[in-house]
Amino acid sequence: MAGHVPPDGRGGGIVRYTVELARALGRREDVELHLLTSPAAAGPLAELAGGSHRIVPLPAVPDALVPALERFALGRRLGSRFDVVHGTKHLLPRGVAARTVLTVHDLLLFDRPEDFPLPKRTLLGRPYAGSLRQADTLLCVSAATRDRLVRWDSALAERTVVAPLTTSPQLLGSEPVPVPALAGRPFALVVGDASARKNVAVAVSALARVVRHRPDAVLALVGPPAWGVEAYGPDHAALLASGNVVQLTGVDDGTLRWCYENCAVVLAPSLVEGFGLPAVEALDLGAPLVTSLDPALVEVSGDRAEHLPADDVTAWAGAALRHLDHPAADRPDPTRHRRTWDDVAAETVAAVVHRPAAGPVQRG
């Protein structure tokens, strides 16, 4: 199910996940991949599935109606045509005859509903809960997310499998594109949106303290276009006006790679993550990394990163200043033991093949 993937295949973490998993599944001889897409993306995404004959386009309906269509009407459309239906973003169709797999990226709709616009949390909350309880296999992106899911509903424990994500090969293989506003300047980097849970305000306030000692210090904020309420904190406007904060929106892979490879440190102060892909990207591209104590971020970075309390502005300022003053002369080789999307695909297939169907529960 790739109805959320735009025609150009670019987007945030769940879009990247869907595209890279599709590519990896398409390389396997034991999988015949079909993609459910929006009408606009049907042609451009045909290459991912191996041809237009393996594309199942959604009907043309307003975006706001797509979740309801996928949840309540799609099952009849798919019928018994497929062995497996994989929901890669929140939803599964009710009444589908196939074995069902749902990727669980996080439980933020239940844990932090205030972070989402009212229409999304209203229209998606119950269908997501119903899809979680329906799925034969729940594919969690981290052990932290699995633990949170089991706390939400302990009956789902036997159906959960962990298949961690990894960095996009498109990012790893891109040609670095310098950012003129950052080139030659000492900068820390935050990658992600500016919603409240990302805790960008702590990084911004930390920089406000850093510039008292290093007036030339810069914080680069790289993220997608705003999709909800943004929280930058009280120091943001002044630092943006002075040029100590540089914001980049919707950058390409080459620009993002250059930022990772040229920053003094990557800061990941998030309050809660399902996985924490920017942390893994930073490590895979050899950047020094500081994260919060969020269980998912600690899980994916381990002893390769420094971990700080999310609300300790003084500690974040100290870590940033230390890296800015003493940049790593020799960065670690990021290619050692690097996980691939073929690994993710193999674990996905194994989860489907080796786990018996649990008997779907049609709720929500």
N, C-alpha and C positions, 0 to 999 in steps of 0.2 A: 504494500500500500504506500504509494509515493505521491498522493494527491497534493501534498504540501510542498513538493519540490518545484521551483519555478523553471521556466524553459531553459534558462542558462545554467541550471544545476548548481547555482551558488547560493549560499545563505549561511545561517547560523549552525550551531552544533548538531541539531537533529537533521537538518538538510544534509550536512556533510556526512553524518552517519548513514543516512539512507543511500546516498549516492555511492559512497565507498563500499558499503556492504553489497550493494547491487553489482558493482564492478567485480568484487571478489567472488560473489556467488556465480556471476556469469562466466568466470574463468574455470569453474569446476565442471568436470564431465558428468558428475552424478546429479546435477541440478539443472532442470529446465526452468529458467527464470521468466516470469511474466510480471509486468509492472502496471499497477493501477495509477493513472496519471490524470491531471487536469486536461481539459481539451486543448489548452494552449501549449502544454508541454508534451503532448502525445508524439509529435514529430521529432522535436529536439531530443527527447529521451529514448527514442527507439534504439539508438546505438547501445545504450546500457543493457537492454534486454535481448539484443541480438537480432533485432528487426522489428518492423512495424506490426507483424503478425503476432507479436508477443506483448502488445500494448493493449490494455483495457482502459479506454478513456471514461472518465466520469461524465455524467450529463452536465450540460452547461447550466449551472445554477449560481446565484449570488454566493460570494465567499462565506457569508454568515450562515448559509444553509448547508454547507458541505459537511460539517460534523454530524448533523442529524441525518443526512443522506447516507454517509458512511456507516453510521451505527444502525439505523433502522430500516433502510431500504436496500442496501448493497447486498445483503445476504441472498435475497431473491434473484438479484442480477447475476451473482456469481454461481448460484446453484451448486451443482456437484462437479464443476469443471476442473477443480484443482485439488491436489492432495493436501496442500498446506496454504493457509492464508496467514501472512505475517503483518501485523500492525506495527509499524515502525514509529508511530507517534500517537500515543494515547488511546486509540480506538480500535475495536474489532467489530465486524458486522454481526448483528444478531442473526441466528438461524442459519448460518452458513454450514454446509455439510463437511467441510474440510477440517483437518486438525488445525488448531489455532495457536499462534505464537504472538506474544505481545512483548515488545521491548519496553522495559521500565527505566526511563531516564532519571526520574525523580518523583517525589510525591509533593511537589510544591503547591499544587492545586489544593491540597488538603492542609499542608503545614503553613503556607503563607498565601492564602487566597487574596489578601489585600494587595499583593504585588501585581495582580492581574486586573485588566479592565473588567468592569461588571458584566458585560455580555459574555466574555470568555469564561469567567468562573461560573456564571449561571448556566450557560449552555453546555459546558464541557465537564463539569464536576461529576454529576451522576453517571453520564455515559462512560467516563473514564473508570469510575468505581465498578460499574457493571462489566466493563471489558476486562479489568483485572481479575474479577471473579469468574469470568467466562473462560479465560485462556487455559488451554491445555498445558502450555509451557510459558513461563514468565522469565524473560531474558533480562537480567539486571546488569547494568553497566558497571557496577562496583559492588563489593561486599557491603559497603556502607549503605548503599541503596537497598540491597537485599535485606539487611538488618532492619532498616526503616519500614520496608514493606511487610515484613513478618510481624513487626510491632503493630502495624495498622490492622492486619488480619492474619493471625497465626495459622489459620487453616490453609493458607497459600504456601506454607514453607516447603512442602514436598514437591511443589511444581516450579520452584525457583532454581535458576542456573545463573552463574555469574560469567559474563563474557566481556571483559574490559575493552574499552575503546583504544585507539591509537591515533597517531598523527597521520594526516592525509598525505599520500605520496605526491599529490599535486603541490602541496606546500613544500615538501622536502625536495622536490625536483625543480622548483621554480628558480628563475634567475633573480637574485636580489635586486630590488629597485630602491635606490637611496631616497630618503625624504629630505628635501632641501632645508626644511625648518628644523631638522634634527642633526643633520650632518655636521660633524666636528664638535658637537655639544655633548656634555655629559648628561645622560638621561636615564631615568628609571622608567619602566614600562608596565602598564596595566592593560590587559586585553579582556574585553567583555563589555556587556551593556552596563548602564548606570542605574539599574533598578536598586532598590534599597538593600536587597539581600547580597548584592555584590560588594557592598561596603566600600565603594570608591571614595566616599567622603573621608574615611580614615587615611587613605593614601594621600589624598589632597591635603588634609590637615598636617600629615607628617611632612610633606614637602614644604609647607609654609614654615615649619621649624628648620628644615634643612637649609633653606635659602638664607636664613640668618647667618649661617656659617659658609655657605657656598652660593653666593648670589647668581652664579652662572648655572646652577642646577635646574634641570627640566624634568617634568613628569609628562610622559606621552600617554594619552588615553586613546586606545584603539578599540573601536567597537562598531556594532551595527547601527543603523538608523534607529532613533527612539521608537519604542513600541508601547511604552507605558510611562508612568511617573518616574522621573529621573531624580537621583539624590546625590548631589555633588558636595554638599556641605557648605559652611559659611565662608570658607577661604577661596572657593573656586573662582569667583568673578574677578577678584583682584589678581590672582595668579595668572588667569587667562589674559587679562589686560596687559600684564607685565611681560608676557611671553614665557613665563616659567611653566605654564601648562600649555601643551600643544594637543589639540584634539583632532583625530583622524577618523573618519566615518566611512564604512563600506569599502575598505581598502582591498586590493587584489593580493594574491598569494605572494607575489614577489616583494611587495611593500612590507607585508607582515613578516616575511622571512628576514628582510633586512633589519627590521626593528628588533627582532629576537637576537640576531647575530651581532648587533652593534650597541645594544643597551648595556648599562652597567649592571642592572639587576631587573628581574621580573618580579613584580609584587602581586600576590594573589590573596587579598584580604577577605575574601567572601565569607559570609556568615554560614551559608549552607550550599552545598553542591551535590548533584547526583553523581558526577564523575570528576569534572575539573579538567577539561581538555586543554586550556591554555597552559596549565602546569606541565602536562606531558609534552606539549609542543615546545615549551621553553627548554625542557631537559633534552628532548630529541635534537634540538638545534644548539645545544651547548651553553645555554644562558644560565647564569647564577639565578637561584630561585628562592624566594621567601613566601611562605604561605601561612594562612591562619591555621588554627587547630581543628578546623572542620574535618570530620572523620574521612570523607572521601578524598580531600586534598592530601591529608597525611598518608592515606593508603596509596595513592598513585605516585607520590613523590618520595616517600620513605626517608632514608638518611641522606638522600641527594639534595635535600632542601633544608632550610632553616624554618622552624615553625614558631609562630608568635600568637599570643591572644589577640583576637580580632579587634578588640576595643582599646588596645594599648598604643595610643598614638606615639608616645615617647619611644617605645620599643621599635615601632615601624620607622620612625624618623632616624633612630640610631642605626638600624640595619641599612637603610637607604644611604645614609651619609657614609657609612663604612665602605659600602661597595662603590660609591661615587668617588671617594677619596683614594681607594686602593682597588682599581679594576683588576680583574683576574688577568694575569699575563698569559697564562696557558689554560684555555678552557678544556674541560674533559672531552674525550672523543665521544660524541653523541651516538655513534653508530653501533656501539657494543650492545649486544643482547636486545636490539631494537625489535619490538613487536610489530607485526604487519597486519594488514587487513585480511590477508589470507588466513592468518591465525584466527581472527574474529569470525570469518566465514566458516572455518572448520569447526569451531566450537558451537556455532549456531546450528549447523547441520547435525552435529552429534547430539545436541540438546533435543532436537526434533526426533531423530531416529531412535535414540536409546531411552527416551522417556515415554511410558505408555500414556495414552490419552486419559485425562482425569475425569472426563465427563463434564461438558460445559454446563455452567449454571447461568441461565439467562435471567439477568437482573439489570435494572437500570436502563 
